Amino acid sequence: MQKLVLLAVAGMCGTLARYWVSGAVYGVMGRDFPWGTVAVNILGCLLFGLVWVLADERQVLRPEARVIILVGFMGAFTTFSSLIFETGELARGAQWARAALNLVGQNVFGFVAFAIGAALGRVL
């Protein structure tokens, strides 16, 4: 039961963090492109890589903490369903180049951010 409560609290924190980060980015960059989702997804990939290596390879975090952080917080923070939805909306508006940039760009930069986060986890 305690694990479920911790997952729920971590999920709540991830949701609020996503809301604040994406809102701040949209406030700076505007809403003509899904920059808030881009920022959250790339940051989420970086943090996921960092936490994964710290828990799995470096064993700095206990397995229970890894689940709570990665499933609870990160699961709520990074929702790639928003990526798909927003890409679909761009495509629906016949903004094919923007749709492709959104889909490919977030995946490529997400992979690079994950690798950087994993490398940081190995160095720390």
C-alpha positions as CSV (number, residue, x, y, z in Angstrom):
1,M,0.0,0.0,0.0
2,Q,2.8,2.4,0.8
3,K,4.4,1.8,-2.6
4,L,1.1,2.8,-4.3
5,V,0.8,6.0,-2.3
6,L,4.4,6.9,-3.2
7,L,3.7,6.2,-6.9
8,A,0.6,8.4,-6.7
9,V,2.5,11.2,-5.0
10,A,5.3,10.9,-7.5
11,G,2.8,10.9,-10.3
12,M,1.2,14.0,-9.0
13,C,4.6,15.7,-8.8
14,G,5.4,14.7,-12.3
15,T,2.1,16.0,-13.6
16,L,2.6,19.4,-11.9
17,A,6.2,19.6,-13.1
18,R,5.0,18.9,-16.7
19,Y,2.4,21.6,-16.4
20,W,4.8,24.2,-15.0
21,V,7.7,23.4,-17.4
22,S,5.6,23.3,-20.5
23,G,3.7,26.4,-19.5
24,A,6.9,28.3,-18.9
25,V,8.3,27.2,-22.3
26,Y,5.1,28.2,-24.1
27,G,5.3,31.5,-22.3
28,V,8.7,32.2,-23.8
29,M,8.4,30.4,-27.2
30,G,4.8,30.9,-28.0
31,R,2.2,28.3,-29.1
32,D,2.8,28.2,-32.9
33,F,4.8,24.9,-32.4
34,P,4.5,22.4,-29.5
35,W,7.6,23.7,-27.8
36,G,6.3,23.0,-24.3
37,T,5.9,19.3,-25.1
38,V,9.3,19.3,-26.9
39,A,11.0,20.7,-23.8
40,V,9.2,18.2,-21.4
41,N,10.0,15.2,-23.6
42,I,13.6,16.0,-24.1
43,L,14.2,16.9,-20.4
44,G,12.3,13.8,-19.5
45,C,14.5,11.6,-21.6
46,L,17.6,13.2,-20.1
47,L,16.3,12.6,-16.6
48,F,15.2,9.1,-17.4
49,G,18.7,8.2,-18.6
50,L,20.3,9.7,-15.6
51,V,18.0,8.0,-13.1
52,W,18.2,4.7,-15.0
53,V,22.0,4.5,-14.8
54,L,22.2,5.7,-11.2
55,A,19.8,3.0,-10.2
56,D,20.7,0.1,-12.6
57,E,24.4,0.5,-13.2
58,R,25.7,2.5,-10.3
59,Q,23.1,1.1,-7.8
60,V,22.9,4.4,-6.0
61,L,19.1,4.1,-5.9
62,R,17.2,1.1,-4.5
63,P,15.0,-0.8,-7.0
64,E,11.9,0.6,-5.2
65,A,13.1,4.2,-5.6
66,R,13.8,3.5,-9.3
67,V,10.2,2.3,-9.8
68,I,8.7,5.3,-7.9
69,I,10.8,7.8,-9.8
70,L,10.6,6.3,-13.3
71,V,7.0,5.0,-13.2
72,G,5.5,7.6,-10.9
73,F,7.2,10.9,-11.6
74,M,8.6,10.3,-15.1
75,G,5.5,8.5,-16.3
76,A,3.4,11.5,-15.5
77,F,6.0,14.0,-16.6
78,T,6.7,12.6,-20.1
79,T,3.6,11.7,-22.0
80,F,4.5,10.9,-25.6
81,S,0.8,10.6,-26.3
82,S,0.9,14.4,-26.4
83,L,3.6,14.1,-29.1
84,I,1.5,11.9,-31.2
85,F,-1.6,14.1,-30.8
86,E,0.1,17.3,-31.6
87,T,1.9,15.8,-34.6
88,G,-1.5,14.5,-35.8
89,E,-2.9,18.0,-35.4
90,L,-0.1,19.5,-37.5
91,A,-0.6,16.8,-40.1
92,R,-4.4,17.4,-40.1
93,G,-3.7,21.1,-40.8
94,A,-1.4,20.0,-43.8
95,Q,1.7,21.3,-42.0
96,W,3.6,18.3,-43.1
97,A,7.1,19.7,-42.6
98,R,6.3,20.7,-39.0
99,A,4.6,17.4,-38.3
100,A,7.8,15.5,-39.5
101,L,10.1,17.9,-37.6
102,N,8.0,17.4,-34.5
103,L,8.0,13.6,-34.7
104,V,11.5,13.0,-35.9
105,G,13.1,15.8,-34.0
106,Q,11.7,14.8,-30.6
107,N,12.7,11.2,-31.1
108,V,16.3,12.0,-32.3
109,F,16.9,14.6,-29.6
110,G,15.2,12.4,-27.0
111,F,17.6,9.6,-27.8
112,V,20.6,12.0,-27.6
113,A,19.4,13.4,-24.3
114,F,18.9,9.9,-22.9
115,A,22.5,9.0,-23.9
116,I,23.8,12.3,-22.3
117,G,21.8,11.5,-19.1
118,A,23.2,8.0,-19.0
119,A,26.7,9.3,-19.5
120,L,26.2,11.9,-16.7
121,G,25.0,9.0,-14.5
122,R,28.2,7.1,-15.2
123,V,30.4,10.1,-14.4
124,L,28.6,11.2,-11.2
